[in-house]
Amino acid sequence: DDSDLRLPGAPLVVRFANASAQLGPQGQRKVEEAARLARERGGLVRVVGHASQRTADMPYERHKMINFNVSLARANAVAQALAARGVPRESIVVEARGDEEPLFHEFMPNGEAYNRRVEIFLQ
């Protein structure tokens, strides 16, 4: 559960299922919260997509490209959902990081799951 205290400047985090860019119910709630805050505050909304470091066995370049593409698809899904909730498209910046910025070790499935995320920064 992500209902913990959020530090000033910390992103709202949307989690995703493995290999998915579909927003689940919790993701929808996070996007709604981010959209409400963005409409109230104005300013830039930075949407940063991430992927876990795991894929099936494949060449390294393909692995990196798959993870980059899924992180971009996740960021775009969140950006579209924000725009659909009244956040001006010109204030949304989309970034994709692939698997380059893990927050959790992936030797446990929970760590891998937490790395599949989009971070929403209200600036």
N, C-alpha and C positions, 0 to 999 in steps of 0.2 A: 504494500500500500504506500502511495506517495503523499499521504496526507500529513506528513511531518512538517515542521516549521520550515519556511522558506526564508533564507537569508536575503537581505537586500541585494539586488543585482543577480541573484541566482536564477537560473532558467526554470521555467515550467517544463517538466519532462513528460513526453508521451512515449509509451512503450509499444512494441510491435511483436507479433508472433513471428516465428522463424520464417524467413524468406518472404515475408508479407509487407505490403505497404498499405494495408487496409486498417482504417481506424476502428478500434473496438469501442465498446461502451465507455470504458474508463478514458480512452483517448479522446472521445467526443466530449466528455466532461472537461478534460484539461483544455481542449481547444476552445470550448465555450468560455471558460474562465479567462484564458489568454485574450480572446476577442473582446470580452467585456472590459478588461483592464486596458487593452490597446485603444478601444473607443473612448474610454474615460480620459486617458493620459495623452493620447496622440503620440507622435514620434515614430521612430523606426522600430520595426519588428523583425528581428533576425531569426530565421528558422534554419537550424543546422541538423542535417541528417547523419545518422551513424549506423554502422552494421557491426555484428559480431565478427570475430576473426575466423569462424569456421565455415567451410564449404565442403563439398565432396572432394575426393581426390581428383586433382586436375592440375594442369600447368599453372605455375605461379601467376603469370600475367593474366590468365583467364580468371583465376581466383580473385585477384585484386580488382579486375573490371566488374565482376559480378557484384562484389561487395560495394564498390563505388556506385554502381547503377541502382542497387536496392536502397542505399542511403539517399540518393537523389530522389528516387520515387517516393520515399517516405517524407522527405522534406517538401516535395511538391504536393503531396496529399494533404499535409498539414497547412501549407500555404493556401491551397484551394479552399479548404474548410474555413480558414480564417476569413478569406475574402467573402465567402458565402455568408458569413456572420457579420458582415459590415465593416471589416477592416479594409481600408483603401489599398488596392493592389500596389500602388506606387510606394507605399510605406513598408512593403514586405520584401525582404531580401532573403533569397534562398541560397544555402550553401550545402555541399555534400563533402563528408570526410571519409567515407568508406569505413574501413576498419582501423584507421590510423590513430584514433584517440579513445582506446578502451578505458573505461572507468573501473572495471572489475576484472579480476583474474578469471579466466575461462576454464579452469580445470574442474569447476563444478557447473552443472547446467544453469543454476541460478545466475552465475556471473555472466554467462553467455547471454541469457535472456535480458539482463539489465543493460548490456551493451547495445542491444537492438532498440534504438531510441531516436527521438527527435527532441532537440532542446529549443525552446522558444525564449528568446531574450527580448525583453521590452526595454528599449533604449530611449 
